[in-house]
Amino acid sequence: MKKILLEYANIIGYTITGLVFGLGFFLLFINFYHAKELSETLDISTYMATSRENASNKLQQIKENAAVYNQATYNGSEDIFNMNSMQIRINSCVTIFESEEGQSFLNKDKITIQDSYRFNQFFQNEVLNDCVVMQLNTLGETSSSVGISSLSSIRPFIRLNIDYLLSAPSYVGNTIQNADAYYVSNDVNRNSIFDLTRDSYYATMNNYQQSLDLLLEISNWYKNLVIGG
């Protein structure tokens, strides 16, 4: 009797072990397929060709505008400290846009959903925080530390654009993160992932370009300030 009970116990043990291994293999397969699906690429080469050209032209103009000012030859009425500060702020933003990471997102012709997420993170952490907030935000405040009186003429434009940019990117990142919540794939989910990948990248690129537009307008104002004395 004891021997029979031991045999039954062994059978039950082997059965449970088999079920555990089977379940583990099933979950592993699903996660592998899910990861494979999320790593599939989407061609956006046509869209990116135009985006690269626009960004490149804007950055070139911004750099040329900032370079008009030279402390050694400036004879205008504005305080040198404020003029230097403005040039540093503009050039600091240019450095972010021209960084290796920043350029890598402009140079992509095919993307995955991970690329969309990383682009959104770069925009929030580098462009939005280090450029827009740290360098440009004070220019849109009436109590700005940059004491140039003609700032008042473009301050409403700066404030409006910064407020928009601060509210724009969060929903993109949250939406992308939610895409990792499903495990059983079908054609509807697959198409949704591709739509999300494309739309999220385009939304972040739109914010990226709008940040450049803001910086370009500020640099145009700065150049006119230098030339006008």
Buried (B, 14 or more C-beta within 10 A) or exposed (E): EEEEEEEEEEEEEEEEEEEEEEEEEEEEEEEEEBEEBBEEBBEBEEBBEEBBEBBEEBBEBBBEBBBBBEEEEBEEEBEEEBBEBBBEBBBBBBEBBBEEEBBEBBEBEEBBBBBBBBBBBBBBEBBBEBBBBBBBBBBBBEEBEBEBEEBEEBBEBBBEBBEEBBEBBEEBBEBBEEBBEEEEBEEEBEEEBBEBBBBBBBBBBEBBBBBBEBBBBBBBBBBEBBEEE
